[in-house]
Amino acid sequence: MKKILFIAITILSSADYLNAMQQQIDSYYISALPPEIVVNIIKDLSDQTLAHFAQTSKRYQNLAQKMLQARKQTKMLQQRELFKSKINGTRLDLSNMNLQYLMPGIFNDPAFNNLKCLDFTNNQLTALDPTIFNSLNNLKELSLNSNRLTTLNPTIFNNLNNLLGLYLYDNQLTALDPTLFNNLNNLRWLWITNNPLNEQTKQMLKPSKARVINKVKNKLLSYLGKHSKS
């Protein structure tokens, strides 16, 4: 069996073999190789495998971490250029793009400063970086509906004090922090239909309880939807 495995390894390239093994990399043996060989091996590893190598290799930890950071930066720039190409005046429509993540800092570019409408409808987003919208303080309409969001950081909307409409329906949100909307001074419409909200959140969202989200007051319209149990 060992002989067969050895033959298989020699046939496959080092990077392909390591990627196939994923989390089973033996960092000790890789680190024992000459540096020029190690560099050629790890530069072709998948992100998951490279991250594991960065955690387990003492000798090449810094190198692996730098490679990971460089990859993230490259992906962020690529995603940013794609988004910039879709700007139409003050509107950016990113709906139906099968987006699974947004790179932190993606909107930290002057090209996005005048956006008033940002649409992520019908993607695959499960989580958002807390600072993702920090530079978009001219935004008036934000659509995050029809994704897979399960939670929202309490500070994620802090810089959106010009926002009028926030659309969160058709996600997997179960609870919202009471301070989530505190900085949304001009918010008029909150659509949160079809989320499995817990009872505490449903009570918080009732217009009569708008004092809990004090800045919004009774001008907030909440739609709890059929997935919310009465």
N, C-alpha and C positions, 0 to 999 in steps of 0.2 A: 504494500500500500504506500509506504514512504517513497519507494522508487517511482511509482506512478505519479505521485504528487510532485516529485522533483522534476519529472519530465514535463508535466503540465505547466509548471512554473517557468521552466526554461523556454517553453513555446510561447507562452503569453508574455507580453511586455510587462515590466515591473509595475508601471502605473495601473494597467488593466487589472493585474492580479490584486494589487492593494485595494483598488476600488471595489473589486468583487468581495474582498474580505471585509471591507468597511471597518467596523469598530474593533476588529481583531488584529489590528496592526501591532506588531511587536516593536516598539520604538527602540528598544535596546539594540536589536540587530541592525535596524536601519541606521541608527546613529553611529554604528561602528563602521559604516561604509565611508569611503573617501567623500569629502564635502561636495566635489563637483558631481558625483553620482547622486548623492542625496538631493541636491538642488534640482537635478533633472527629473528625479522621481516625484518629489513632492509638488512641483509646479503643475503637474498634470493630474493631481488627485482631485476628487470631488470636494466640494465645500465641506461636506459632513466629515469626510475622512481627514481632510486637512485640519479641521477644527479639533478632531480627536488627537491628531499628531501633535498639534500645538499644546495640548493639555498634558501629554504624556512624555514628550521628548524634552529632556533638560538641555541637551546640547544645541538643539535647533529650534527651541521654543520661540525665541525672538524672531527668527527668520520666518517661521510658519505664521506667526501672528501678523507680521508685516505683509506677507502674501495675502492673508485673509483680508486685511484692511484694504489693500490695494484692489482686491477683487470687489469688495463692497463699494469702494469709491467708483470703480469703473461701471458697475451695475447702476449706481445712482445716477451717474452722468448720462448713461444710455437711456435710462428711464426718463430723466429730465428732458433730454432732447426730444424724445418721443412725445412727451406731454406738451412741450412748447410748440411742436408742429401742429397740434390740434387746437390751439387757441384761436377763437373766432371773436375778435373784438374784446369784450369783457366777459365772455363765456368760454368755459372749458368743459367740453363734453367727453368724459372718459367712461361712459356707460358701455356695458356689453363687451368688455375687453378681457374678461377672464382674469382680472388682476387678483393676485393672491396676497400681495403685500405692497406697501409703499415705503420706499427707502427713506429713512430719516434725513431731513434737510432737503428733500426733493423740491420744495417750493421756495427755497432760499435763493431766489434769482429775480432780478428786476423785471423779467418778462412776465412774472405772475402778480406783480404788485397791484395792478388795476383790475384784477378779476373781481366780478360781482356775482357770478354764478358758477358753481363747481358741482359737477354731476358724476357720481360714482355708481349710479343705479345698475343693478344686476351684474355684480362682480362676485368674487370669492373671498373678499376681505374678512378675516377672522379677528384681527386686532390692529390697532393704530398706535403709532408712537405718540406720546403725550405732547410733543412739540410740533407735530406734523403741520398744523395750521397756524403756527405762531406769526408767520409773516404775511398772512392774508387778511389784514384788518379792514379791507374795503369790501369784503365778501358780504353779500346780502342774502344769498340763497345757497344752501349746502344740502345736497342729496346723497345720503348714504344708505338709502333703502335697497332692499333686495340683495343683501349680502349675508354674511355669516357671523356678524359681530356678536360676541357674547358679553363684552364688558366695555366700558368707556372710562378712561382715566378722568378723575374729577376736574383736572385742569385743562383738558384738551380743547375746550372752547373759550378759554380765558381771554384771548386776544380778538375775538370775533364780536366786538361790541356794536358793530353795525348790522349784524345778521338779523334779517326779518323772518326767514323761513328755514326750518330745520326738519329734514325728512329722514326718519329712522325706521320706518315701517318695514315689515318683512325681514327681520333679523332674528337673532336668538338671545336678545337681551332679557335678563331676568331681574336685574336690579340697577337702579340709577342712584348715584350719590346725591344727597339733597343739595349740595353746593354746585352741582354740574352746570346749572344755568345762571348762576349768580352774576356773571359778568355780561350776560346777554341782555343789555339794557333795552334794546329795541325789538326783541323777539316778539313776533305776533302769531306765528303758526308753528306748532310742534305736532308733527304727524308720527305716531308711534304705534300704528295698527299692527296686529299680527306679530306680537312679541310675547313670550311667556312670562310676563311681568309678575313679580310677587305682590302680595297684598300691600305691603308697606309702600312700594313704589306707586301702585295704583292710587292709593290714598293721597300720596304726595302730589300726583298729577291732576287731581280734581281741581277745577277752577276755584272752588270755594276754599281750597287749601293752598292757594297760590302764594300765601304769605311765606310758605316754606321756601319757595323759590322767589324771594322777595322782589327782585328787580323786575320780574315779568308781570306780577300781579294778575289781575283778572283779564288782561288782554290776551293771555295765553290760551290757545285752543288745543285741547288734548284729545286724541282719538285713541281709545284703548283697544278696541278691536276684539274679534272673536276668539283669539287665543288667550285673552285675559279672563280669568275666572272671576265671576262676580261674587 
